[in-house]
Amino acid sequence: MIGRETWDVLIALALTTVAMLYYGRIYLPKKIDDRTRESLKAFSTAVELRFPVREGLSNRVVALSRELGKREGLAGKQLKDLEMAGRLRDIGLCAIPYRLVNDKPMVEWTDGDYAIYERHPEVGAAMLELVPSLSHLAGIVRTHHVNFDGSSGPFFPSKDSLPIEARLLKIVSDYVWFERTQGALLARENLRDGAGVAYDPEYVYTFLSMLTSSRVTNSAAPVTA
């Protein structure tokens, strides 16, 4: 028969084990995730500070991407990867000349200017591949501007091989940019016109429906330039 003192020891060991498991598997990873998110947010803010025309876009992209991802069934690691890729999608802009983005209107860009600018997803992906903990995001960042029908981008010519996170990010990041530069109504029209060519039509229609939600509007309100 087990004595009272032995039971007390066993109970204490059990509680300690539960506490350690909680700390090691739930609390600590969450703290690390929170710190990672804050670090990525600070980094994306630093990129935006270099290019004032893009100020505030990342917060909007992340909020809308996360909501769209949830509506399309993403959860856990996949949803986290979408959020992180949303933060890091434009880090390749660090290699783009400051004057090109900030001082020269896009309507005046030459073919050479566009060629330089369009390198930023590949540059960003190459940067991520150098960081073991972020290298799995490289494919998303590399293809987040690739057209759904394979008419642009040399890396994933087949729509079936495009990562779902990249397809979602293309819709959201393009919308947020159009929203900033042309207004919400034209931004939505651009998505409708591009469904099936530039964008995955299923996700476009989900996104457009999502935009009518007051909860989304309030939680991911557009920023002003």
N, C-alpha and C positions, 0 to 999 in steps of 0.2 A: 504494500500500500504506500502510495506517495504521500509524504508529509506536507504540511502547510508551507514550510520554508521552501521545499523543492518546487511546489506549485508556484510560489511567488517568483522563484528564479526563472522557471519556464515561461511564465507570463511576461516577465520583464524582458527575457530574450526575444519572445515573440513580438512584443511591442517595439523593441529596438530594431528587429529585422524589418518589420513593416515600415518603420520610420526611415530606415536606411534605403529600402527599396523605393519609397516615395521620393526621397531626396535625390537618389541616383537616377531614377527613371522618369520622374515627372517634374519635380521642382527645379533641379539643376538644368536639365535640357531646356525647360521653358525660360529660365534666366538667360541661358546662352542664346536661345532664339531671340529673346527680347533685345539683348545687347547687339546681336547681329543685325536685327532690323534697324536699330537706332544707328548703327555704324553705316549701313547701306543708305539710310535716309540722309545722313550727314554727307555721304559721298555724292549722292545724286544732287543734293542741294549745292555742293561745291561746283559740280559740272554746270548746273543752271546759272550759278553766279558768274561763270565765265561767259555764258551766253544769255544775257538778260532777256532776250526775246522768248526764251523758253522757260522763264521763271514760273515756278508753281505747277508746271505740267506733270511732273512725276507723281505728286500727291493725287492728282485727279486721275491719272492713268492707273495707279495702283488701286485706288478705291473702286473704280468702275470695273477693272479687270477682275478683282476679287469677287465682286458681286456677280459678274457674268460667269465666272468660273463656277461659282456655287450653283447657279441656275442650270449649268450644263453638266452638273454632277461631279465636279472636281472636289476633292477633299484631301485632308492630310498633307502628305509630302508634295503631291502634285499641285495643290492649291498654294502651298508655301513656295514652291519653285516658280509658279506664275507670278506671285507677288515680288519675289526677289528679282526675277528677270525684268519685271516692270520697273524696278528701281535701277537696274543696271543696263537697260536696253541701249542707252545712249552714251555709255562711257567712252566709246570709240570717237566721240566728238572731240575728245582731248587732242586728237591728232589732226583735227581740221583747223585751218587758219582762222584766227579770231575775226579778222576783217571780212572774210567771206560770209560768215553767218550773221554778224552783227551790223556790218556797215554797207553791205551790198544787197539791194533788194533781189529776191529770187527771180523776178521778171527780167533782171539784167544778167542773170547767170549765163555763162557760156557752156558749151558741151563739156569743156574741160573742168569748169567749176562743178557741174553736176557729177562728173566722174570722181572728183575728189570727195565730194560730200557723200556719195553713195558707197564709199569705202568704209564708212564708220561702223556698220554692223560687223563686218569681217574683222576690223581692227579691235572692236570691243570683244568679240569672241576669242580672238588670239590672246588678249589680255587675260580673260577669264581662264583660258586653258593653262595659264601659268600658275594659277592658284588652285591647289588640289581640292579645297573645300567648296570651290565655286565652279570648277571645270565642267560639272554636269549641266550648267546653265548655258554653256557656250553655243550649243546647237539652237537653243531658243533665240538667243540674242542674234546669232548669225542670220536667222531666217525670218525675223519678225517684220521685215519689209517685203518678203517674197510674195508674189501674187499667187492666189489660190489655184489658178489654172496652169501654173508653171510657165507663164509668159515672161517672167522676170526672175532673175536669180539663178546662178549656175549650180547651186548646191543641192536643191531638192526640186527637180523639175516635175515630179509627180505630186499631185495634191494629196495622195494617200500617204506619202512619206513625210509630209510637213507635220512637225509636232503640233499637237492641239494647242499647247500654250502659245506657240508662235502665231497660229491662226487667230486666237483670241486677242493677242497683243496687237496684231496688225489692225484689227478692227478698232480697238479702243484707242491706240496711239494716233491713228489717222483721224479718227473722229475728234479727239481732243485738240489736235492741231488745226483741223478745219474749223472747229468751234471757236478757237482762239482767233483765227485769221479771217473767217468768213461768216461766223455766226452759227447758231445751233440749227436753224432751219436748213441752210445750205449744207451743213455738215451731214445732216440726216439724208438729204437728197443724194449726196456723194456716195454714201454707203449703199443706198438702194440701187443707184446706177451701177455700182461696182460689184453687186452681189453675183456670185457665180464666176466672176473673172478675177477681180482683185481680192475678193473676200469670200469665205465660206458662207454660202447663203443661209444655211441653218443657223449659224451663230449671228449673222447680221440681223435676222428677223427676231431672234431672242433678244439681242441687244436693243433694237429699236423699241420693242415692247417694254423692255426693262426701263428705258428712259422715261416712260410715262409714269413710273412709280414715284409717288411723293417721297417715299422713304429714301430711294436712291438719290432723288433730286436734292433732298435736304442733307444727306450724309456725304455726298460727293459733289457739292456745288461747284460750278466752274469758277475759276479764279479770273481776275481781271489783269490785263497786261499792264 
